[in-house]
Amino acid sequence: MAYTFWNVKTQDINCVNTLSDALNCSDIVSRLLINRKIATKEQAQHFLYPDNSVDYNPFLLGDMDKAVQRIESAVINGEKICIYGDYDVDGITSVSVLYLYLKNFTSNIEYYIPDRFTQGYGMNDDAVNQIASRGCKLIITVDTGISAFGEAITAKSLGIDMIITDHHECQGQMPHAYAIVNPKRTDNVYPFRYLAGVGVVYKLISALDIHMKTCLRDDNIDLVAIGTIADIMPLLDENRRIVKAGLEKMSSSPNIGLKMLINMCLTSQNITSGNVGFAIAPRINAAGRMENAQTAVRLFITESGSEASRVAEHLCELNALRQQIENKIYTEAIEIIESHKLDSRCSVLVLWKEGWHNGVIGIVASKLKDKYNKPVVLFSVDENSKGSARSIAPFNIFEALSSLEDILIQYGGHKYAAGALIANDKLYEFRDRLCRCFDSVEDNNARNKIDIECELSEKMLTVKTVSEISFLQPFGKLNEVPLFCIRNIKIAGVFPTSSNRHLRLKFNIGDKSITGFYFGVNLLDFDYREGDLVDIVCELGENEYRNIKSVQLVVRDLRLSENQLENYRSKR
């Protein structure tokens, strides 16, 4: 979409020079650090080279001591343990990491992930009864459970202790469980509240490591990193250290199943957070979206190379099927929006239809949110309607759903991603009330703003600059991929890609010729022509062809430059 406001950040040149001298780095790196409120050498080193100083004591998390003691008791007494997880990447990696860790101490362990299509999100009493019938005496939830009020009571009545580890928002009261480990507890004193579900599991096994005097917590930190990236957690503080260490392990000695998956979907062994988010995570997610998430868990816990290869190949096939269904729903949703002029009529896009695959609507909602820059909720209509919501800043979709709980059967999630279950006859009321919620939020113009790190001149468009920017990796939430503004750049060529869904643009700036890709924009949507002078907002990337590296741009927004507008005015 075209953004109304380009917010080009400025930095004090004295601060830039001071930081550059202290770090012996370029102005670009200093400007990026200052934009992230990092102004001293010590802060910069802490950010760029995260170490164990941000490895907080896991026992600061509420109930951690109780959880550790209960797990140790179960291991010593040979009690059967069941790990209960969610069906997304965070849940799958959470189950896998805890299973692989506990397997070092006991073989009396199993895992359970509900079926998205027959059981839905979170815990359910049928599952608890099944687990009890198999003789389990301890359930450990991962990436779920904070809203399992009835299920906690059911478990207790069946003689099962429940330890809840979760990172989702707490809904007032908490379940009556044996222990609840969640950094978002209101009584929490833990210094960092933005752990993923698998991050909370990592802290649990860190606490077990301390208590049991072992050193196993980093054995599967590559999986911890994948769950953290895929769940779009802020890549700051403790998460940054976890992801940085996890990416290093992925590039050198990953989990055997992960290695098979990497070999099938990536050409480079130098893994980045972008590779994880756009190539690895969707294939893991495909299991829970299209079939059953336990398939992906098998990929990570198997010790057989041949089985890992078979499962990885199957996940790639499921992902291809998911893409076909996603494209169909996306096209249908756009037809509904355009035919009913919903973009101009509604501040929140709420759509529903029978037959929409409820394992895929979340991805489509995210794509529509990006296209229209509005909150989007898509519902798959059946006996009731299952919905998936994606939101934009500053609209907190979880809080909005909380205000509508009187018409919701079930809901849960985060600030910008959530899910809900609602009766079909309440859909129109839901849409109207959600739009009113959005309209009541101040500063809605923020949604038409794009933040830009700084302007770049021709001399800065070098492979060296791209390399320097990579110092700030891993990129992710609250450490976004840097966007730059380049002004008075001439369009020298416009070419559709083979799919006709994107454009490849040729730009001339000074003596340089640079290629850029404008994703999600086709020739019909593009209002510019060769020879136009434009200003662009872009990411800087690198292309390598025949061992020659060059700068490549990913265009995020584009408009006529002031020079071009003056030229048009003078002609007129």
C-alpha positions in Angstrom: 0.0 0.0 0.0 1.0 3.7 -0.3 1.7 5.3 3.0 0.5 8.8 3.8 3.3 9.7 6.2 7.0 9.0 5.7 8.5 9.4 9.1 12.2 9.8 8.3 14.0 9.7 11.6 16.8 12.2 12.3 19.8 11.7 14.6 22.1 14.3 16.3 25.3 14.3 14.2 27.4 14.8 17.3 25.9 11.6 18.9 26.5 9.8 15.6 30.1 10.8 15.4 30.8 10.0 19.1 29.2 6.5 18.8 31.0 5.8 15.5 34.4 6.7 17.0 33.7 4.6 20.2 32.7 1.5 18.2 34.9 2.2 15.1 31.9 1.7 12.9 30.2 3.6 10.1 27.6 6.3 10.4 24.9 4.0 9.2 25.4 1.5 12.1 25.5 4.4 14.6 22.3 5.9 13.2 20.5 2.5 13.4 21.6 2.0 17.0 20.6 5.5 18.0 17.1 4.9 16.5 16.9 1.9 18.8 17.7 4.1 21.8 21.3 2.8 22.0 23.6 5.7 22.5 26.7 4.5 24.4 29.5 2.0 23.7 28.4 -0.2 26.5 24.7 -0.3 25.4 25.8 -1.0 21.8 28.1 -3.9 22.8 25.4 -5.3 25.0 23.0 -5.2 22.0 25.3 -6.3 19.3 27.0 -9.0 21.3 24.4 -10.3 23.8 25.9 -12.5 26.4 24.9 -14.3 29.6 24.3 -11.0 31.4 20.7 -11.1 30.0 20.3 -14.7 31.0 18.0 -14.0 33.9 17.5 -16.3 36.9 14.6 -18.7 35.9 13.5 -18.9 39.5 12.4 -15.3 39.3 9.4 -16.6 37.4 6.4 -17.3 39.7 5.8 -20.9 40.7 9.1 -22.0 39.0 10.3 -23.7 42.2 7.1 -25.6 42.5 7.2 -26.7 38.9 10.8 -28.0 39.2 10.1 -29.9 42.3 7.0 -31.6 40.9 8.8 -32.6 37.7 11.7 -34.0 39.7 9.3 -35.9 41.9 7.6 -37.4 38.8 10.9 -38.5 37.4 12.1 -40.1 40.6 8.8 -41.9 41.2 8.4 -43.1 37.6 5.1 -41.2 37.1 3.9 -40.8 33.5 4.2 -37.3 32.2 2.3 -35.8 29.4 3.3 -32.6 27.6 0.3 -30.7 26.2 1.0 -28.2 23.5 -0.4 -25.9 20.8 -0.5 -26.6 17.1 1.5 -23.6 15.8 5.3 -23.4 15.5 5.7 -22.0 19.0 3.7 -24.9 20.4 5.4 -27.6 18.2 8.9 -26.4 19.2 7.8 -26.1 22.8 6.7 -29.7 22.9 9.8 -30.9 21.1 12.3 -29.1 23.3 10.7 -30.2 26.6 10.3 -33.8 25.4 13.9 -34.0 24.2 15.1 -32.6 27.6 13.0 -34.8 29.8 13.9 -37.9 27.7 17.3 -37.6 29.3 15.8 -38.5 32.7 12.7 -40.7 32.0 11.2 -42.8 29.2 7.8 -42.5 30.9 6.8 -39.5 28.9 4.3 -38.7 26.1 3.0 -35.6 24.3 -0.5 -34.4 23.1 -1.4 -31.7 20.7 -5.1 -31.1 20.0 -6.5 -31.4 16.5 -7.2 -27.9 15.1 -10.3 -29.1 13.2 -12.1 -31.4 15.7 -10.9 -29.9 19.0 -9.9 -26.4 18.4 -7.5 -24.1 20.3 -6.3 -24.8 23.8 -7.1 -27.5 26.2 -10.3 -29.6 26.3 -11.9 -32.0 28.8 -12.0 -34.9 26.3 -8.2 -34.6 25.9 -7.7 -34.5 29.6 -9.8 -37.7 30.0 -7.8 -39.4 27.3 -4.6 -38.5 29.0 -5.9 -39.7 32.3 -6.9 -43.1 30.8 -3.3 -43.7 29.8 -2.2 -43.4 33.4 -0.6 -39.9 33.3 -0.2 -38.3 36.7 1.4 -35.0 35.5 0.4 -32.7 32.6 2.8 -29.9 31.7 1.2 -27.5 29.2 3.4 -25.5 26.9 2.4 -22.4 24.9 -1.2 -22.9 26.2 -3.2 -23.4 29.4 -3.6 -20.0 30.9 -7.3 -20.0 30.1 -7.8 -23.7 30.9 -10.1 -23.1 33.9 -12.4 -26.0 33.5 -9.7 -28.4 32.3 -7.6 -27.7 35.4 -10.5 -28.7 37.6 -11.1 -31.8 35.5 -7.5 -32.8 35.8 -7.5 -32.4 39.5 -10.7 -34.5 39.9 -8.9 -37.3 37.9 -5.8 -37.2 40.2 -3.6 -35.3 37.8 -1.4 -32.4 38.7 -1.2 -29.7 36.1 1.8 -27.4 35.5 0.9 -24.6 33.1 3.7 -22.9 31.2 2.4 -20.2 28.9 3.1 -16.7 27.6 -0.4 -15.6 26.5 -2.2 -12.8 28.3 -3.9 -13.7 31.5 -7.7 -13.3 31.6 -8.3 -12.0 35.1 -8.3 -15.0 37.4 -5.9 -17.9 36.7 -6.7 -21.6 36.6 -6.5 -23.7 39.8 -3.3 -25.6 38.7 -0.4 -27.0 40.7 1.9 -24.4 39.2 1.6 -21.6 36.7 4.7 -20.3 35.0 4.0 -17.3 32.8 6.0 -14.0 32.5 2.7 -12.1 32.0 1.4 -13.0 35.5 0.4 -9.7 37.2 2.4 -10.7 40.3 5.5 -11.5 38.2 8.9 -10.0 39.1 10.8 -11.5 36.1 12.7 -8.7 34.2 11.5 -9.7 30.7 7.9 -10.4 29.9 8.1 -11.1 26.1 9.3 -14.7 26.0 7.7 -17.0 23.5 6.0 -20.1 24.7 9.1 -22.0 23.8 11.1 -19.3 25.7 9.2 -20.1 28.8 10.0 -23.8 28.3 13.7 -22.8 27.9 13.5 -21.1 31.3 11.9 -24.2 32.8 14.6 -26.5 31.6 17.2 -23.9 32.6 15.7 -24.1 36.2 15.8 -27.9 36.0 19.4 -27.7 34.8 20.3 -25.7 37.9 18.3 -27.9 40.3 19.5 -31.2 38.8 23.1 -30.0 38.2 23.1 -30.8 34.5 24.1 -28.7 31.5 21.6 -29.6 28.8 19.5 -26.5 28.2 21.2 -25.4 25.0 21.1 -28.8 23.3 18.0 -27.7 21.3 18.4 -23.9 21.4 18.0 -23.9 17.6 14.4 -25.0 18.1 13.9 -22.4 20.8 15.0 -19.7 18.3 12.6 -21.0 15.6 9.6 -20.8 18.0 10.6 -17.3 19.2 11.0 -15.9 15.6 7.9 -17.6 14.3 5.7 -16.2 17.1 7.0 -12.7 16.3 8.4 -12.0 19.7 10.4 -8.8 20.3 14.0 -9.7 19.4 15.4 -7.7 22.3 17.1 -8.6 25.6 16.9 -12.3 26.4 15.1 -13.2 23.1 18.0 -11.6 21.2 20.6 -13.8 22.9 18.4 -16.9 22.5 17.9 -16.3 18.8 21.5 -15.3 18.0 22.7 -18.5 19.7 20.0 -20.6 18.0 20.8 -19.2 14.5 24.5 -20.1 15.0 23.5 -23.6 16.0 21.2 -23.9 12.9 24.1 -22.9 10.7 26.5 -25.4 12.2 25.0 -28.4 13.9 21.2 -28.3 13.9 18.7 -30.8 15.2 18.7 -33.8 12.7 15.1 -33.2 11.6 15.7 -29.5 11.2 18.8 -30.1 9.1 16.7 -32.2 6.7 14.2 -29.4 6.4 16.9 -26.7 5.9 18.4 -28.8 3.1 15.0 -29.0 1.3 14.0 -25.4 1.5 17.2 -23.3 1.6 20.2 -23.1 -0.6 22.5 -21.3 2.0 23.6 -22.8 5.3 24.0 -19.3 6.7 20.6 -19.1 8.4 18.9 -15.7 9.2 15.8 -14.8 11.0 14.3 -14.0 7.6 15.0 -17.6 6.4 13.2 -18.9 9.5 10.2 -16.7 9.1 9.7 -17.1 5.4 10.9 -20.6 4.6 11.3 -22.9 7.7 8.5 -21.8 9.9 5.7 -22.1 7.3 6.6 -25.7 6.6 6.5 -26.5 10.3 3.2 -24.7 10.6 1.8 -26.6 7.7 1.5 -29.7 9.8 -1.0 -28.1 12.2 -2.8 -26.1 9.6 -3.3 -28.9 7.1 -3.1 -32.2 9.0 -1.9 -32.7 12.6 0.9 -30.9 14.4 2.3 -34.1 15.9 3.8 -34.8 12.5 6.1 -31.8 12.9 7.0 -32.9 16.5 8.1 -36.3 15.0 10.5 -34.4 12.7 12.3 -32.9 15.7 12.3 -35.9 18.1 13.3 -38.7 15.8 16.9 -40.0 15.8 16.5 -41.6 12.4 17.8 -39.7 9.4 15.5 -41.6 7.0 12.4 -40.8 9.0 13.5 -37.2 9.3 13.9 -37.0 5.6 10.4 -38.5 4.9 8.7 -36.2 7.4 10.5 -33.1 6.1 9.5 -33.9 2.5 5.9 -34.4 3.7 5.9 -31.0 5.4 7.1 -29.4 2.2 4.2 -31.1 0.3 1.7 -29.9 3.0 3.1 -26.4 2.7 2.6 -26.4 -1.1 -1.1 -27.5 -0.6 -1.5 -24.8 2.1 -0.3 -22.2 -0.4 -2.9 -23.2 -3.0 -5.7 -23.0 -0.5 -4.4 -19.7 0.9 -4.3 -18.1 -2.6 -7.9 -19.2 -3.2 -9.2 -17.7 0.0 -7.1 -14.5 -0.5 -8.7 -14.0 -3.9 -12.2 -14.7 -2.6 -11.7 -12.3 0.3 -10.5 -9.5 -2.0 -13.5 -10.0 -4.2 -15.8 -9.6 -1.2 -13.9 -6.5 0.0 -13.9 -4.8 -3.4 -17.5 -5.7 -4.5 -18.9 -4.4 -1.2 -16.5 -1.5 -1.0 -15.6 -2.6 2.5 -12.2 -0.9 2.5 -13.9 2.6 2.4 -16.9 1.6 4.6 -15.3 -0.3 7.4 -12.4 0.6 9.7 -11.9 -3.2 10.5 -12.3 -5.8 7.8 -14.4 -8.7 9.2 -15.2 -11.4 6.6 -16.7 -14.8 6.8 -17.6 -17.7 4.5 -18.5 -21.3 4.7 -15.7 -23.6 3.5 -12.8 -21.3 4.3 -10.1 -23.5 5.7 -9.7 -22.5 9.4 -6.1 -23.7 9.3 -5.2 -21.1 6.7 -7.4 -18.0 7.4 -4.8 -16.6 9.9 -2.2 -16.3 7.1 -4.7 -14.8 4.8 -5.8 -12.3 7.5 -2.2 -11.3 7.9 -1.8 -10.7 4.1 -5.0 -8.7 3.9 -3.8 -6.6 6.9 -0.6 -5.8 5.0 -2.5 -5.0 1.8 -5.2 -2.7 3.3 -3.3 -1.6 6.5 -6.3 -2.4 8.6 -7.1 -4.9 11.3 -8.6 -8.0 9.7 -10.7 -10.9 11.2 -11.6 -13.8 9.0 -14.1 -16.5 10.1 -14.7 -20.0 8.8 -18.4 -20.7 9.1 -19.6 -24.1 10.3 -21.9 -24.9 13.3 -20.1 -21.9 14.9 -17.6 -19.6 13.3 -13.9 -19.9 14.1 -12.0 -16.7 13.5 -8.4 -15.6 13.2 -7.5 -11.9 13.7 -4.5 -9.8 12.8 -4.1 -6.2 13.8 -2.0 -3.1 13.3 -0.5 -0.6 15.8 -1.9 0.9 17.9 -5.0 -1.3 17.9 -4.8 -4.0 20.6 -7.0 -6.8 19.2 -6.8 -8.9 22.4 -8.2 -6.0 24.4 -10.9 -5.4 21.8 -12.0 -9.1 21.9 -12.0 -8.9 25.7 -14.6 -6.0 25.4 -16.7 -8.3 23.2 -16.5 -11.4 25.4 -20.3 -11.2 26.1 -20.9 -12.4 22.5 -17.9 -14.7 22.1 -17.8 -18.4 23.0 -14.0 -18.4 23.3 -11.1 -16.1 22.6 -7.4 -15.7 23.3 -4.1 -14.4 21.9 -1.8 -11.5 21.8 -1.9 -7.7 21.2 -1.8 -8.0 17.4 -2.8 -11.7 16.7 -5.7 -13.5 18.3 -8.4 -16.1 17.7 -12.1 -16.3 18.5 -15.1 -18.6 18.4 -18.6 -17.1 17.9 -22.1 -18.1 17.1 -23.0 -17.5 13.5 -25.9 -15.2 14.3 -23.5 -12.8 16.2 -21.2 -12.1 13.3 -22.8 -8.8 12.2 -22.9 -7.5 15.7 -19.3 -8.6 16.2 -18.2 -6.6 13.1 -20.1 -3.5 14.0 -18.9 -3.4 17.6 -15.3 -4.2 16.6 -15.3 -1.3 14.1 -16.6 1.0 16.9 -13.8 -0.2 19.1 -11.3 0.8 16.5 -12.8 4.1 15.8 -12.6 5.0 19.5 -8.8 4.5 19.5 -6.9 7.8 19.3 -4.1 8.4 16.7 -5.5 6.1 14.0 -3.5 8.1 11.5 -0.5 6.1 12.9 -1.6 3.2 10.7 -0.7 5.3 7.5 2.8 6.0 8.7 6.0 4.1 7.7 9.1 4.6 9.8 12.4 5.2 8.0 15.8 4.9 9.6 17.5 7.7 7.5 18.1 8.9 4.0 20.8 7.3 1.9 22.9 9.0 -0.7 24.4 7.4 -3.8 27.8 6.8 -2.2 26.1 4.8 0.6 24.6 2.3 -1.8 27.4 -0.2 -1.5 27.9 -3.9 -0.6 29.9 -2.6 2.4 26.9 -0.8 3.7 24.7 -3.9 3.4 27.4 -5.9 5.3 27.5 -3.2 8.1 23.7 -3.3 8.4 23.9 -7.0 9.1 25.7 -6.3 12.4 22.3 -5.6 13.9 20.9 -9.1 13.0 18.8 -10.9 14.0 16.0 -8.7 12.8 12.5 -9.1 14.1 9.9 -7.3 16.2 11.2 -4.1 17.8 14.4 -4.6 15.8 12.8 -4.4 12.4 14.7 -4.8 9.1 15.9 -1.3 8.5 14.1 0.8 5.9 15.8 3.7 4.1 14.7 6.6 1.9 16.5 7.3 -1.4 15.4 10.5 -3.2 15.6 11.5 -6.9 16.1 8.0 -8.2 15.2 7.5 -11.9 13.1 4.6 -13.1 15.1 3.0 -15.9 13.0 -0.1 -16.4 9.7 -1.8 -15.3 9.4 -5.6 -15.7 6.8 -8.0 -14.4 8.1 -11.2 -12.7 7.1 -14.6 -14.2 4.0 -14.8 -11.9 2.9 -11.3 -12.8 2.3 -10.7 -9.1 5.5 -8.6 -8.5 7.7 -6.1 -10.3 11.4 -6.0 -11.0 12.5 -2.3 -11.3 15.7 -0.9 -12.7 16.8 2.3 -11.1 19.5 4.8 -12.1 21.0 7.0 -9.3 24.0 9.0 -10.4 26.4 6.6 -12.1 24.9 3.5 -10.5 22.3 1.1 -11.9 20.5 -0.8 -9.2 17.8 -3.5 -9.3 14.8 -3.4 -7.0 11.8 -5.7 -6.4 8.4 -4.4 -5.5 6.5 -7.3 -4.1 2.7 -7.5 -4.2 2.5 -4.9 -7.0 1.7 -5.7 -10.6 1.8 -3.7 -13.8 -1.8 -2.7 -13.5 -1.3 -1.3 -10.0 1.9 0.6 -10.9 1.2 4.3 -11.9 4.8 5.2 -12.9 6.8 4.9 -16.1 10.4 4.8 -17.3 12.1 8.2 -16.9 10.1 9.2 -13.8 12.2 10.6 -10.9 10.9 9.0 -7.7 11.6 8.8 -4.0 11.5 5.3 -2.6 11.4 3.6 0.8 13.4 0.3 0.7 15.3 -2.4 2.4 18.9 -2.9 1.3 19.9 -6.4 0.3 22.6 -8.2 -1.6 22.6 -10.1 -4.8 25.4 -12.5 -5.9 25.8 -13.5 -9.6 28.9 -15.3 -10.9 30.7 -14.5 -7.7 30.1 -10.8 -8.1 28.1 -9.1 -5.3 25.9 -6.1 -5.8 23.3 -4.1 -3.9 19.7 -5.1 -4.5 16.6 -3.2 -3.2 13.3 -4.3 -1.8 10.9 -1.4 -2.4 8.3 -0.8 0.3 6.8 2.4 -1.0 7.4 4.8 -3.9 6.2 8.3 -4.9 7.1 11.0 -7.4 10.1 13.2 -6.2 9.7 16.9 -5.7 12.0 17.5 -8.7 9.6 15.4 -10.9 6.6 17.3 -9.6 8.3 20.6 -10.3 9.0 19.4 -13.8 5.3 18.5 -14.3 4.2 21.9 -12.9 6.5 23.8 -15.2 5.3 21.9 -18.2 1.7 22.5 -17.3 
